[in-house]
Amino acid sequence: MILQKIRNNKGFSLIELLGVLIILGVLFALVVPHVIDFDSNAKGVSENYEGKAQERLDVFKQYGGKDNLFEKKE
């Protein structure tokens, strides 16, 4: 009798599906702000490195460095 009920039970109940959706919603609510924050942090870091690279290039030029190091010499 119990085995027949288990075998006839196909699919998930509405409560089980709502529970899964609530859990997924909570996970997304926790994860999405961190992913957005990583993107903004990456932009700030890349701008910082670009600024430092430009400063070093300016110092290199100040001490007689050439801007066209990779051009062929004639």
Protein Blocks (a to p, Z undefined) as FASTA:
>chain_A
ZZmmmmmmgcjdfklmmmmmmmmmmmmmmmmmmmmmmmmmmmmmmmmmmmmmmmmmmmmm
mnopafklmbccZZ
